[in-house]
Structures are given as structure tokens and as C-alpha cells.
């Protein structure tokens, strides 16, 4: 009989089992187990008429279930650290072996626990994950667990937010301007935290010569949105420009917050010219002075805190503690010596200032001598010679104080008609070796000589008398001419001019010179002048001839 198609691949049942020997019960059981196993292996259960010796079973597997699929670390300050535990539980039916656990993402790392190994059914394995961000912002990462579990690889999400305080300083730079050397300048700076987390100051310092700060301490905390004030200082020790900075380091940044600092150290510098004053000989009771120029070669205004003079008879004028000298400027004053006795004296002028050389000493010396007053004239007499009447002549005599004390003029008197004096007023003071010009003028009004004429100068010295001589005279010009040969001549007219060839005026305008006279004297001339003359003849009809030849006369 032909088998159905579904049975063609199955073996046929044997007709009988041949017993080739006697089996023990143990061998029988072993044989039965072997047959049962073989029937299961070769799939006898799929054949009609055969029954499997073993029942069908489901395979056992492991399954990892995390405590959370997303681990949120929340918000922490950049530079800070937080740790969370990540757990997985084997909720499967077989043990799970974790071959590898990895973590990714900036700021995330494993720090504890056992990320590998075997986890029995129902057991839990944990690992610690650290979140340590260094910069502000939201950061993400993952934990990946590779195992023999049915849901391998298992991926967990990591997330966290880093907040950061932000330090800022205002103003952005500090300029102290001009600060005198040895003095102190200060300005306030605002340090603000404009971030969202507190900031802890780790260090604060300044750079640059002369700069400093106060009001900040290490570990000082500035809350979010808060600010503090601190003080920057500039205390220059030398003149000149200085530059530096303030740096404040904190827990929020590897780079400190900085602002620039600048300032100018100023200081005056004093010198004197001349560097000493020597008065040689000064008469007792008299005064002599010398000028000294002070120069400030520094870059700050020079001020005086003390002007001290030592030594008998010495004093100063034009300088006091209220005097100031601008940078690069100068000022002059006088040192005065007024000896009280005929002895040598010495002293000093000590100037205390804000200069780099705070004390400047100027040595002083002088000698007092016995008072002598003497006034001399040169020349001791004046001779005018001949001076034309109505004319003037002036001569000078130089008056000199040859003593060692001042001479005061009390009077100048003149003896002599036509004499006057000028140039030496009453009250004039002549210091030793000082001179004045005495001008004496002679203006005679009549013919004749001066008699016992003089000029006398009276002062606190012995009076001096200057003798004066001179004569008043009248100049004249005598003219002579050849008589005219024309008939009926009734006389002659004489003409004069100060210009050659023109401008002539008639001298004898009233009546002509007699025809029998051929000369004329002009007594109206002035000294120092040149005159030009011509003569004409006039007849009975009152008709004048042409001009004669021109004659010239120069009056001395």
C-alpha cells in the first residue's frame, strides 16, 4: 500500500524485535533513555504514529531594566561636582553578564560601582556617575551597557545644566592722573557678579609700580546679581608715568577679570642760580641786594613750606611760603645784606619745599664796613666860552658816589645870570659807585662875562661846587660893496636869506643906505647859522637895480 505524502520520509515500523541476548534491568533502562533521546533528536514527533519521549520547553533569557532611562543632574555651578547612582536590575529569567559599560558626554564620568560582571535574576547592579562641568550651558551624554541580555545594548540618557557666575569690574580702566611722589591717590572700583551663581574670590592682586588695592579678601563670596566695592591706590615713589592692572581670580573662570591702571608720579626739582650770595663790603647801616633765580625742572608745581634765613644782617624779599613755581618755571627774589657793624658776616638761606631735594641751602656772606659818604664831580668846572646873546649852550658834569654808603641829594643851587641846572632832582639817592649826570645850561641875555658863577650840589656827603665861566656876545656880519656907477643913485638896499639863491628879505626896509656909504653891519645873526646876502642900488625914481653877487657868512 502506498504511503501518503506526509509519511514518505518517515521510517517504517519493524515487523518484530529480535532478542539477541538477555538484558539486565539497568541495561534496559539505559537503552530506553537512549531511544528516547534519539527520537527527540531525529524529530520522531513529527511523524504520525510516533510519540516523543520528552516534552517541549521555552529558552531562559536575561533582561536589564534601568532605574531611569534618563538621568537628570539638574543645575550646578560650572566647576562644581555632583554624583548620581545609576542602577540596572535583571528582570529576566537567566543571569546577565555585562561585558562592557561606557559613558560619553563632556563632564560625565564613572566614579564608583561595578559597571561589568554577572547579575543574577532579580539582582541589581549600580554605578556612580559624576557630573563635573567646567563651562556654562546644558550638557548631555549617554551610558551604554553591552551584555548578553535580550535588550543589549542598553542606552541611558544623561543631562545636566552648568551655571556660572560672571565677574565684571567698572570702570573698565582707572586713571589716577597726577599724584605727587610720596602722596596717595585712591579710586573706587565696583566688582559685580552678573551671573546666575555665587562667585568665590580666590585671589586679587595688582601689577605696576606704586599700585595697590584694598577691600577684597580671599574666599569672599559675591552672590548672583550682587556687587562689592574695593579701593585701588596709587602711591608713586618716583616721578614719571606708571601703568599696571588689577586682576581678580575666582572659581568661575580660569581667566581672571582685569582692568588697567595708570597714573603719573609728579615731583618738583629745585635749583638756584647763583648758588651762593657774597656781598663783599657794605657800609654799616646801608643795604645791598643780590638777585637769585630759582628754577623748577620737575613735572609738578613747586611749593615752599619754609624760607629760613640765618646770619646777622641777612634777609630776603620777594620769596615766602606762599610762593609757587610751576613745572618748568622759574622765579627770582633778592637776598639783602644790611650790616649792623663793621665785621664779616656769614649765614645761609634754607628753602624747604616739596621738591625731590626737599631742602636747598644757599650760603650767604658779606662784610660790614665803616660808613663813608663822598660825592665827586667830573669835570670840577665848566667853561662855556662865548655864547651868542639869546642863544643857549649846555655842558655836563658827572656826579659819582665814591663812598661806601648811599648819598642823598638835598639841593642843587646855581649862581650866575643865564645859568640853570637839570638832571639831578632833589631827593635823588646815589648808591656807592652810582653816578648821575648834572646838566648846566648858559643862555646869556646880554653881552658880558659871567662873574663868580657856580653850581653847588648839597647832600649828606660834603657839598661840591662846580665853577662856571662864559661870556655873552653878539655876532654880526659886516658887508662891503663897490658903489654903483649909475647916475642919480639915492642909496642901497641889503637883502638876507638862510637859503642860497632864494627867500631873501630886506634888512633896511625903512630907508636905503646912504649912497656915500658902501658898507652895512648885520647884528641880528644867530650862532650856528649860515646866511646869504645880496645888495641892490636904488635911484631917484625909486627903481632898484638887479641883485649883486651873493655873499655867504657862516656864524660860529
C-alpha positions, 0 to 999 in steps of 0.5 A: 500500500502506498504511503501518503505524502506526509509519511514518505520520509518517515521510517517504517515500523519493524515487523518484530524485535529480535532478542539477541541476548538477555538484558539486565534491568539497568541495561534496559533502562539505559537503552530506553533513555537512549531511544528516547533521546534519539527520537527527540533528536531525529524529530520522531514527533513529527511523524504520525504514529510516533510519540516523543519521549520528552516534552517541549520547553521555552529558552531562559533569557536575561533582561536589564531594566534601568532605574531611569532611562534618563538621568537628570543632574539638574543645575550646578555651578560650572566647576562644581561636582555632583554624583548620581547612582545609576542602577540596572536590575535583571528582570529576566529569567537567566543571569546577565553578564555585562561585558562592557559599560561606557559613558560619553558626554563632556563632564560625565564620568564613572566614579564608583560601582561595578559597571561589568560582571554577572547579575543574577535574576532579580539582582541589581547592579549600580554605578556612580556617575559624576557630573563635573562641568567646567563651562556654562550651558546644558550638557548631555551624554549617554551610558551604554551597557553591552551584555548578553541580555535580550535588550543589549545594548542598553542606552541611558540618557544623561543631562545636566545644566552648568551655571556660572557666575560672571565677574565684571569690574567698572570702570573698565580702566582707572586713571589716577592722573597726577599724584605727587611722589610720596602722596596717595591717590585712591579710586573706587572700583565696583566688582559685580557678579552678573551671573546666575551663581555665587562667585568665590574670590580666590585671589586679587592682586595688582601689577605696576609700580606704586599700585595697590588695592584694598577691600577684597579678601580671599574666599569672599563670596559675591552672590548672583546679581550682587556687587562689592566695592574695593579701593585701588591706590596709587602711591608713586615713589618716583616721578614719571608715568606708571601703568599696571592692572588689577586682576581678580581670580575666582572659581568661575573662570580660569581667566581672571577679570582685569582692568588697567591702571595708570597714573603719573608720579609728579615731583618738583626739582629745585635749583638756584642760580647763583648758588651762593650770595657774597656781598663783599663790603657794605657800609654799616647801616646801608643795604645791598641786594643780590638777585637769585633765580630759582628754577623748577625742572620737575613735572609738578608745581613747586611749593615752599613750606619754609624760607629760613634765613640765618646770619646777622644782617641777612634777609630776603624779599620777594620769596615766602611760603606762599610762593609757587613755581610751576613745572618748568618755571622759574622765579627770582627774589633778592637776598639783602645784606644790611650790616649792623657793624663793621665785621664779616658776616656769614649765614645761609638761606634754607628753602624747604619745599616739596621738591625731590631735594626737599631742602636747598641751602644757599650760603650767604656772606658779606662784610660790614664796613665803616660808613663813608659818604663822598660825592665827586664831580667830573669835570670840577668846572665848566667853561662855556666860552662865548655864547651868542646873546639869546642863544643857549649852550649846555655842558655836563658834569658827572656826579659819582658816589665814591663812598661806601654808603648811599648819598642823598641829594638835598639841593642843587643851587646855581649862581650866575645870570643865564645859568640853570641846572637839570638832571639831578632832582632833589631827593635823588639817592646815589648808591656807592659807585652810582653816578648821575649826570648834572646838566648846566645850561648858559643862555646869556641875555646880554653881552658880558662875562659871567662873574663868580658863577657856580653850581653847588650840589648839597647832600649828606656827603660834603657839598661840591661846587662846580665853577662856571665861566662864559661870556655873552656876545653878539655876532654880526656880519659886516658887508662891503660893496663897490658903489654903483656907477649909475647916475642919480643913485639915492642909496642901497638896499641889503637883502638876507636869506638862510637859503642860497639863491632864494627867500631873501628879505630886506634888512633896511626896509625903512630907508636905503643906505646912504649912497656915500656909504658902501658898507652895512653891519648885520647884528641880528645873526644867530650862532650856528647859522649860515646866511646869504646876502645880496645888495641892490642900488636904488635911484631917484625914481625909486627903481632898484637895480638887479641883485649883486653877487651873493655873499655867504657868512657862516656864524660860529 
